[in-house]
Amino acid sequence: MFDSDELASLDFGAMTDEGLIEALRAAHGRAAAAQAAEVFAVRELYRRHRAESAEPGPGGVRAGEFAASEAAVALQVDEGTAGALIDIGLALEDSLPRTRAAFAAGRIDLAKVRVIVDNTRAVAREVLDALEPRLLDAAARNNPVRLRQAARRWAARLDPGGTQRRRELRQDERDVRLRAVQDSMAVFDGLLPAPGAQTVAMRLREMSMQVCASDPRPMPQRRADALVALADGSGRLKCQCGRGERCPKFGMPTEQPRKPLIQIGIPADTLLGIQEDPAFLAGYGPIDAALARILAEHARFQVIPERANADDDAAALRCQPSHRLEREVRAVDGMCRFPGCVMPAAESELDHNHRLDHQHPDRGGHTIRADLATLCTRHHRLKTLADNKRLPWRIWRADPDRLQWTAPTGDIHTTIREGARYLFPRTDTDAPVTPYTGHPHSESPPAIPIRPTDRPPAEDIAYPLDGYIVIHGQLRRIRPEDEIPDDHPQPAQFRGH
């Protein structure tokens, strides 16, 4: 065996194959033990928050409410991942002591722990006592996929009544999500009851067969385009054989597609083809200039000035911003200003950075572009509680562009106006600059074809928690996109305070 300090300094090139395998196992065990420490630490943080921060009533802090937020900004992960780590830690502490010990010793990793936790939900206590040791034995001999198959089979055999309970529990978590990947593409993923998922799959296949035999698209591309056709209201896949009226499918009835419900921020020079700076697709991130110009062909435009237009003094003292000012703030912010949050500004609320004094408006924060920021419902609540001294977070504007968040531990996190970096590229001062050589840049290298095996992985390798179902109630409200405000306001509203 190797000590952890030795692993990084080993000469792997001088090792035998057997030595490499031994080093590989040792490194994986150390990584698993580190994962366990991470889970136990975040669980303890949550436990302390629950003990310290519970305040009843609509204006109080829900028990443990923002522990995941604090962990997420410390680890630079999303809050859903932090919440899943907490939930797994609670499950290990409450119900799975043997699994907890094996995880702490590095004998099983987070992926296998997740399988065991998933498949012991709603299992009777006496069944769990018999099932857990067998699952740990299987975990030592199988990868997570095979372990999951064995766990599902054994759980169904030992606890047939629990199968229905687990199915009902899982159905309560049905959902669809988007995940941004490279090259202006996104992964559209869903958790659906099996009959519903099969209904969607067969409908997409049916639509994929609505084109003629000369359509050049393979079946995967047809299914993807059919899904968009369902969403845009056209309800039918348009043939792309290019034969016009000679296509046997020409003239088939179809509905007029709805215009896309998307927002794009694009520099004026890029829109005119003078520059090729990337554009900003709300909820996704950067897209290439050519795609942005294609989407702009049928768009409705709003001009956002780089410098804020001066509002009259009376408007600056009112709580509610003008529609023009609201558009400008959402455009230059681009997304929620909490560290790591990517909720689109259009789905968020406007907030005064310095609290508005309703009794004496001239003494508090003003309703101007420099003093407004967009925050999603969850993080607007966090800031409001912090402003009211009910949370130990501190938020202040360092300058018109930067918002600083001081966590309870004293760590400082700074966010910028992300949308402005796209609308006004010269403000993106942190971007690397290509050295000027006096010669034109060489042509880009030819694109490398993407094979099916190059498609984005299903989940984060470091945190294999994609699709994980959180059981503990407070943790089920972690993801900002899942937060439903108490009073159910419409998106893009303004809340002054």
C-alpha positions in Angstrom: 0.0 0.0 0.0 1.0 3.6 -0.5 0.7 6.5 1.9 -1.3 9.5 0.6 1.8 11.7 0.7 3.6 9.2 -1.5 1.0 8.9 -4.3 1.5 12.2 -5.9 5.3 11.8 -6.1 5.4 8.2 -7.4 7.3 7.5 -10.6 4.5 5.8 -12.5 6.7 5.4 -15.6 9.0 3.1 -13.7 6.2 0.8 -12.3 5.1 -2.6 -13.4 1.5 -3.1 -14.5 0.8 -4.7 -11.2 2.3 -1.7 -9.4 0.2 0.7 -11.4 -3.0 -1.2 -10.6 -2.1 -1.1 -6.9 -1.4 2.6 -7.1 -4.7 3.1 -8.9 -6.6 1.3 -6.2 -4.8 3.2 -3.5 -5.5 6.6 -5.1 -9.2 5.7 -5.6 -9.5 4.7 -2.0 -8.0 8.0 -0.8 -10.4 9.9 -3.1 -13.3 8.0 -1.7 -12.3 8.7 1.9 -12.0 12.4 0.9 -15.5 12.3 -0.6 -16.7 10.8 2.7 -15.1 13.6 4.7 -16.8 16.2 2.4 -20.2 14.5 2.9 -19.8 14.3 6.7 -18.6 17.9 6.9 -21.5 19.4 5.0 -23.9 17.2 6.9 -22.6 18.6 10.2 -22.8 22.2 8.8 -26.5 21.5 8.0 -27.1 20.1 11.5 -25.6 23.2 13.1 -27.7 25.5 10.9 -30.8 23.6 11.8 -30.0 24.0 15.5 -29.1 27.6 15.3 -31.3 29.3 12.6 -34.9 28.1 13.1 -37.3 31.1 13.4 -41.0 30.4 13.0 -43.1 32.7 10.9 -43.0 33.9 7.3 -40.2 36.4 8.0 -38.0 33.9 9.8 -35.3 31.6 8.7 -36.4 28.0 8.0 -34.3 25.5 9.9 -31.1 24.8 8.0 -32.4 26.7 5.0 -29.2 28.2 3.6 -26.6 25.6 4.8 -26.4 24.4 1.2 -25.9 27.9 -0.1 -22.9 28.4 2.2 -21.4 25.0 1.2 -22.0 25.6 -2.5 -20.1 28.9 -2.6 -17.2 27.3 -0.6 -16.9 24.3 -2.9 -17.8 26.2 -6.1 -20.6 23.7 -6.9 -24.3 24.3 -7.5 -26.7 24.2 -4.5 -28.5 21.1 -5.8 -25.2 19.2 -5.5 -24.6 20.6 -2.0 -28.1 19.6 -1.0 -27.7 16.1 -2.3 -24.4 15.7 -0.3 -26.3 16.8 2.9 -29.1 14.4 2.2 -26.8 11.5 1.7 -24.9 12.4 4.9 -28.2 12.4 6.8 -29.3 9.0 5.3 -25.9 7.5 6.3 -26.2 8.9 9.8 -29.8 7.9 10.3 -30.1 4.4 8.7 -26.9 3.1 7.2 -24.1 2.8 9.8 -22.2 0.0 7.9 -22.2 2.0 4.7 -21.0 5.1 6.5 -18.1 3.2 8.0 -17.1 1.7 4.6 -17.3 5.1 3.0 -15.2 6.7 5.6 -12.5 4.0 5.2 -12.5 4.5 1.4 -13.7 1.0 0.6 -16.6 2.4 -1.5 -16.9 5.7 -3.3 -19.7 8.3 -3.6 -21.2 6.7 -6.7 -21.7 3.4 -4.9 -22.9 5.1 -1.7 -25.5 6.9 -3.8 -26.7 3.6 -5.2 -27.1 2.1 -1.7 -28.9 5.2 -0.4 -31.2 5.3 -3.4 -32.2 1.6 -3.1 -32.8 1.5 0.7 -35.4 4.4 0.7 -38.7 3.3 2.2 -37.3 -0.2 3.0 -38.6 -1.8 6.2 -36.1 -1.7 9.1 -35.8 -5.5 9.3 -35.3 -5.7 5.6 -32.6 -3.0 5.7 -30.7 -4.9 8.4 -30.5 -7.9 6.0 -30.0 -5.9 2.8 -27.2 -3.5 3.8 -24.4 -6.1 4.4 -25.2 -7.8 1.1 -25.1 -4.5 -0.8 -21.7 -3.7 0.7 -20.4 -7.1 -0.3 -21.7 -6.6 -3.8 -20.2 -3.0 -3.9 -16.7 -4.5 -3.5 -17.1 -6.7 -6.6 -19.2 -4.5 -9.0 -19.3 -1.1 -10.6 -22.2 1.2 -9.8 -24.4 0.1 -12.7 -24.2 -3.6 -11.8 -24.6 -2.7 -8.1 -27.8 -0.8 -8.9 -29.2 -3.8 -10.8 -28.5 -6.1 -7.9 -29.9 -3.7 -5.3 -33.1 -3.2 -7.2 -33.6 -6.9 -7.6 -32.9 -7.7 -3.9 -35.0 -4.9 -2.6 -38.0 -5.9 -4.7 -37.6 -9.6 -3.6 -37.1 -8.9 0.1 -39.6 -6.0 0.4 -42.3 -6.3 -2.4 -44.6 -3.9 -0.6 -41.8 -1.3 -0.5 -41.6 -1.5 -4.3 -44.8 0.4 -4.7 -43.8 2.9 -2.0 -40.5 3.6 -3.7 -42.2 4.0 -7.1 -44.7 6.5 -5.6 -41.9 8.4 -3.9 -39.9 8.5 -7.2 -42.9 9.7 -9.2 -43.2 12.7 -6.9 -39.8 13.8 -8.1 -40.7 13.8 -11.9 -39.0 16.7 -13.5 -37.2 17.9 -16.7 -33.9 19.9 -16.7 -31.5 21.6 -19.0 -27.8 21.5 -18.7 -25.5 23.6 -20.7 -22.6 21.9 -22.6 -20.1 23.1 -25.1 -20.6 24.6 -28.6 -24.0 26.2 -28.1 -25.6 22.8 -27.2 -27.5 21.7 -24.1 -28.6 18.4 -22.6 -32.3 18.1 -22.1 -32.9 15.5 -19.4 -36.0 14.3 -17.7 -37.2 12.0 -14.9 -40.7 10.7 -15.8 -42.9 7.7 -14.8 -42.0 4.9 -17.2 -45.3 4.9 -19.0 -45.1 8.6 -19.6 -41.5 8.4 -20.8 -42.4 5.7 -23.2 -45.3 7.8 -24.5 -42.9 10.6 -25.2 -40.4 8.3 -26.8 -43.0 6.7 -29.1 -44.4 10.1 -30.1 -41.0 11.3 -31.1 -40.4 8.2 -33.1 -43.7 8.6 -34.8 -42.9 12.2 -35.7 -39.4 11.1 -36.9 -41.1 8.9 -39.5 -43.2 11.8 -40.9 -40.5 12.8 -43.4 -39.7 11.1 -46.7 -37.0 8.5 -47.2 -34.6 11.1 -48.7 -34.5 13.2 -45.6 -30.7 13.3 -44.7 -31.0 13.3 -40.9 -30.3 10.2 -39.0 -32.8 9.0 -36.4 -31.1 10.7 -33.4 -31.3 14.1 -35.1 -34.9 13.5 -36.1 -35.9 12.7 -32.6 -34.2 15.9 -31.3 -35.9 18.1 -33.9 -39.2 16.4 -33.2 -39.0 17.4 -29.6 -38.5 21.0 -30.5 -41.4 20.7 -33.0 -43.6 19.6 -30.1 -42.5 22.5 -28.0 -42.9 25.2 -30.7 -46.4 24.1 -31.5 -45.9 23.0 -35.1 -46.5 19.4 -34.0 -44.9 18.0 -37.1 -41.4 17.4 -38.4 -40.7 19.3 -41.6 -38.9 17.2 -44.2 -35.4 18.4 -45.2 -34.9 16.5 -48.4 -34.7 19.7 -50.3 -36.9 18.5 -53.2 -39.6 21.1 -52.6 -42.9 20.1 -54.3 -41.4 16.8 -55.5 -41.2 15.6 -51.9 -44.0 13.1 -51.2 -44.5 14.8 -47.9 -44.9 18.3 -49.4 -48.0 20.2 -48.3 -48.7 18.1 -45.3 -50.7 20.2 -42.8 -48.7 21.8 -40.0 -49.2 24.6 -37.5 -47.2 27.8 -37.7 -44.3 27.5 -35.1 -44.5 29.9 -32.2 -41.6 32.3 -31.9 -39.0 31.1 -29.5 -39.5 32.3 -25.9 -35.8 33.1 -25.5 -33.7 36.2 -24.8 -30.3 37.0 -26.3 -27.9 39.7 -25.5 -25.7 40.6 -28.5 -23.2 43.5 -29.1 -24.3 45.9 -31.8 -21.0 45.3 -33.8 -21.6 41.5 -33.7 -25.2 41.9 -34.8 -24.0 44.0 -37.8 -21.3 41.5 -38.7 -18.5 43.9 -37.9 -17.2 41.7 -35.0 -17.6 38.1 -34.0 -17.9 38.4 -30.2 -20.1 35.8 -28.6 -23.7 36.6 -27.6 -25.5 35.7 -24.4 -28.4 33.3 -24.4 -30.3 33.7 -21.2 -30.4 30.6 -19.1 -27.5 29.0 -21.1 -24.5 31.3 -21.6 -22.3 32.1 -24.6 -23.4 31.2 -28.1 -21.5 32.0 -31.3 -22.1 35.1 -33.3 -23.4 33.3 -36.4 -26.1 31.5 -34.5 -27.1 34.7 -32.7 -27.5 36.5 -36.0 -29.7 33.7 -37.3 -31.9 33.9 -34.2 -32.0 37.7 -34.6 -33.7 37.5 -38.0 -37.1 37.2 -36.4 -36.4 38.9 -33.1 -37.9 41.9 -31.4 -35.1 44.3 -30.3 -34.4 46.4 -27.3 -31.4 48.8 -27.2 -29.5 48.7 -23.9 -27.1 51.7 -23.4 -23.7 51.1 -21.9 -24.2 54.0 -19.5 -27.4 54.4 -17.6 -29.7 57.1 -18.7 -30.3 59.7 -16.0 -33.6 59.3 -14.2 -35.2 62.4 -12.7 -34.8 62.8 -9.0 -38.4 61.9 -8.3 -38.1 58.6 -10.1 -34.9 57.7 -8.2 -36.8 58.1 -4.9 -39.7 55.8 -5.9 -39.6 52.1 -5.0 -40.8 50.8 -8.3 -38.4 51.3 -11.2 -39.5 52.3 -14.6 -40.0 49.6 -17.3 -36.9 51.0 -19.1 -34.7 50.9 -16.0 -36.0 47.4 -15.2 -35.1 46.1 -18.7 -31.6 47.7 -18.5 -30.8 46.1 -15.1 -32.0 42.7 -16.2 -29.9 43.0 -19.4 -26.7 44.0 -17.9 -26.9 41.6 -14.9 -27.8 38.6 -17.2 -28.5 36.3 -14.3 -29.0 36.2 -10.5 -26.1 38.0 -8.8 -25.6 35.4 -6.0 -22.3 33.5 -6.4 -22.6 30.5 -8.6 -26.3 31.0 -9.4 -27.3 31.0 -13.1 -31.0 31.7 -12.9 -31.8 34.1 -15.8 -32.4 37.7 -14.9 -35.8 37.5 -16.6 -36.8 34.9 -14.1 -35.5 36.9 -11.1 -36.5 39.8 -9.0 -35.0 43.3 -8.7 -33.6 44.3 -5.4 -32.0 47.5 -4.0 -28.5 46.9 -2.9 -28.8 49.6 -0.3 -32.1 49.3 1.5 -34.8 51.8 0.4 -36.0 53.9 3.3 -39.7 54.1 2.6 -40.2 56.8 5.3 -37.3 58.9 4.2 -36.5 57.9 0.6 -33.7 60.5 0.3 -31.7 58.8 3.0 -31.7 55.2 1.7 -30.8 53.4 -1.5 -32.1 55.0 -4.7 -33.9 53.4 -7.6 -31.2 53.8 -10.1 -29.3 51.3 -12.3 -26.1 51.4 -10.0 -28.1 50.4 -6.9 -30.3 47.7 -8.4 -29.5 44.0 -8.9 -31.4 40.9 -10.0 -31.7 38.0 -7.5 -33.7 34.8 -7.9 -36.4 34.2 -5.4 -34.3 32.0 -3.2 -31.3 34.4 -3.0 -33.5 37.5 -2.8 -34.9 35.9 0.4 -31.3 35.2 1.6 -30.4 38.9 1.1 -33.6 40.2 2.7 -33.0 38.0 5.8 -29.3 39.2 5.9 -30.4 42.8 5.6 -32.8 42.3 8.5 -29.9 40.8 10.6 -31.5 37.3 10.7 -28.7 35.7 8.7 -24.9 36.3 9.2 -24.3 37.1 5.5 -23.2 40.6 4.5 -23.9 42.0 1.0 -22.5 45.3 -0.3 -21.8 46.9 -3.7 -18.1 47.4 -4.2 -18.7 49.6 -7.3 -21.4 49.9 -10.0 -20.2 46.5 -11.5 -19.3 44.3 -8.5 -21.4 42.9 -5.7 -19.6 41.4 -2.8 -21.1 38.6 -0.6 -19.4 37.9 2.7 -20.3 34.4 4.0 -20.8 33.6 7.7 -17.3 32.2 7.8 -15.9 35.5 6.5 -15.1 34.3 3.0 -15.8 37.0 0.4 -17.3 36.2 -3.0 -17.6 38.7 -5.8 -20.1 38.7 -8.6 -20.2 40.9 -11.7 -22.7 42.1 -14.2 -22.4 39.1 -16.5 -24.7 40.4 -19.2 -22.7 43.6 -19.6 -19.6 41.4 -20.5 -21.5 40.3 -23.7 -23.3 43.5 -24.6 -20.2 45.6 -24.2 -17.2 43.4 -24.8 -14.6 46.0 -23.9 -15.8 45.8 -20.2 -14.7 42.1 -20.1 -11.3 43.2 -18.7 -10.6 39.7 -17.3 -10.7 38.1 -20.7 -7.3 36.9 -22.1 -5.9 39.0 -25.0 -4.3 37.4 -28.0 -0.8 39.0 -28.5 -0.5 41.2 -31.5 2.1 39.9 -33.9 1.6 42.3 -36.8 0.2 39.6 -38.9 -3.4 38.4 -39.4 -4.4 35.5 -37.2 -4.1 32.1 -38.9 -7.2 30.3 -39.9 -8.8 28.2 -37.3 -7.9 24.5 -37.4 -10.4 22.2 -39.1 -13.2 21.0 -36.9 -12.8 17.6 -35.4 -15.8 15.4 -36.1 -17.7 14.5 -32.9 -18.3 10.8 -32.5 -21.2 9.4 -30.5 -18.8 8.4 -27.7 -17.8 12.1 -27.4 -21.3 13.2 -26.3 -21.5 15.0 -22.9 -21.3 12.6 -19.9 -24.5 12.0 -18.1 -23.3 13.6 -14.9 -20.4 15.3 -13.1 -17.6 12.9 -12.5 -16.6 14.5 -9.2 -20.1 14.4 -7.9 -22.1 11.6 -9.5 -25.4 12.9 -8.2 -27.4 13.7 -11.4 -31.0 12.7 -10.9 -30.5 12.1 -7.1 -33.8 12.4 -5.2 -33.6 14.4 -2.0 -35.8 13.0 0.7 -35.4 15.5 3.6 -38.1 18.2 3.3 -36.1 21.4 3.7 -33.4 20.2 1.2 -36.1 19.7 -1.5 -36.2 23.5 -1.9 -32.5 23.9 -2.6 -32.3 24.5 -6.4 -33.2 28.1 -7.2 -35.2 27.1 -10.3 -37.4 24.9 -8.0 -38.1 27.6 -5.5 -41.8 28.7 -5.4 -42.3 32.0 -3.6 -44.8 31.9 -0.7 -47.1 34.3 -2.4 -46.7 32.8 -5.9 -45.7 36.0 -7.7 -45.2 36.1 -11.5 -41.7 35.9 -12.8 -39.7 39.1 -13.4 -41.4 41.0 -10.7 -39.9 43.7 -8.5 -39.7 43.6 -4.7 -38.5 46.7 -3.0 -37.5 46.9 0.6 
